[in-house]
């Protein structure tokens, strides 16, 4: 079996014109990240994976700005299908105990994430692996989704793999 899964994380996508205000340092400007991601995207196409996993911090700022969301949508649709995304704190906001945690904003951002990128918890069986992904940002967040996700995860862990 020569199946492969590609995994990309911490892309921190944002429009090219975002400038330094959202960057984490002088070497982390949007054009440089975009150039690195173009190379990664080409490598993924060369690899011809059975699936692409996008592992959080797809965005550089929580999903509240329509211009950023359009840019991220446009870039992520360039990845081969099937692709599965999971959010990070830059996508949906910081969890309880972090500065500026806003439960209502996080709930809105999680809903936006699901609307644009699909479920924020999923199971993939491919290439000899069973991948169980959860939105770790809602763990202990106080959001109603937290209890539902814990229940879902327990059920997934109890279910035997079909591999």
LINHU-V181934 format. One record per residue. N is the residue number from 1. RES is the residue in one letter. NEAR is the number of other ideal C-beta (glycine too) atoms within 10 Angstrom. Layout:
N | RES | NEAR
N | RES | NEAR
This chain:
1 | X | 5
2 | X | 6
3 | X | 12
4 | X | 13
5 | X | 17
6 | X | 20
7 | X | 13
8 | X | 20
9 | X | 13
10 | X | 12
11 | X | 23
12 | X | 20
13 | X | 24
14 | X | 25
15 | X | 17
16 | X | 11
17 | X | 9
18 | X | 18
19 | X | 11
20 | X | 11
21 | X | 7
22 | X | 18
23 | X | 17
24 | X | 11
25 | X | 7
26 | X | 8
27 | X | 8
28 | X | 13
29 | X | 17
30 | X | 20
31 | X | 9
32 | X | 12
33 | X | 20
34 | X | 16
35 | X | 10
36 | X | 11
37 | X | 17
38 | X | 12
39 | X | 9
40 | X | 14
41 | X | 17
42 | X | 10
43 | X | 11
44 | X | 19
45 | X | 14
46 | X | 8
47 | X | 13
48 | X | 11
49 | X | 20
50 | X | 15
51 | X | 20
52 | X | 21
53 | X | 22
54 | X | 23
55 | X | 16
56 | X | 22
57 | X | 17
58 | X | 25
59 | X | 27
60 | X | 22
61 | X | 16
62 | X | 22
63 | X | 25
64 | X | 14
65 | X | 16
66 | X | 9
67 | X | 11
68 | X | 19
69 | X | 17
70 | X | 12
71 | X | 20
72 | X | 22
73 | X | 12
74 | X | 11
75 | X | 17
76 | X | 19
77 | X | 9
78 | X | 12
79 | X | 20
80 | X | 15
81 | X | 8
82 | X | 13
83 | X | 19
84 | X | 21
85 | X | 24
86 | X | 25
87 | X | 30
88 | X | 22
89 | X | 16
90 | X | 22
91 | X | 29
92 | X | 29
93 | X | 27
94 | X | 17
95 | X | 19
96 | X | 15
97 | X | 8
98 | X | 10
99 | X | 5
100 | X | 8
101 | X | 15
102 | X | 12
103 | X | 14
104 | X | 9
105 | X | 16
106 | X | 25
107 | X | 18
108 | X | 16
109 | X | 20
110 | X | 22
111 | X | 14
112 | X | 18
113 | X | 25
114 | X | 17
115 | X | 10
116 | X | 16
117 | X | 21
118 | X | 14
119 | X | 13
120 | X | 22
121 | X | 18
122 | X | 17
123 | X | 14
124 | X | 16
125 | X | 13
126 | X | 17
127 | X | 15
128 | X | 10
129 | X | 12
130 | X | 14
131 | X | 16
132 | X | 15
133 | X | 21
134 | X | 17
135 | X | 25
136 | X | 17
137 | X | 28
138 | X | 27
139 | X | 15
140 | X | 12
141 | X | 23
142 | X | 13
143 | X | 21
144 | X | 10
145 | X | 21
146 | X | 17
147 | X | 10
148 | X | 12
149 | X | 19
150 | X | 14
151 | X | 10
152 | X | 16
153 | X | 15
154 | X | 10
155 | X | 9
156 | X | 15
157 | X | 8
158 | X | 7
159 | X | 11
160 | X | 6
161 | X | 10
162 | X | 6
163 | X | 9
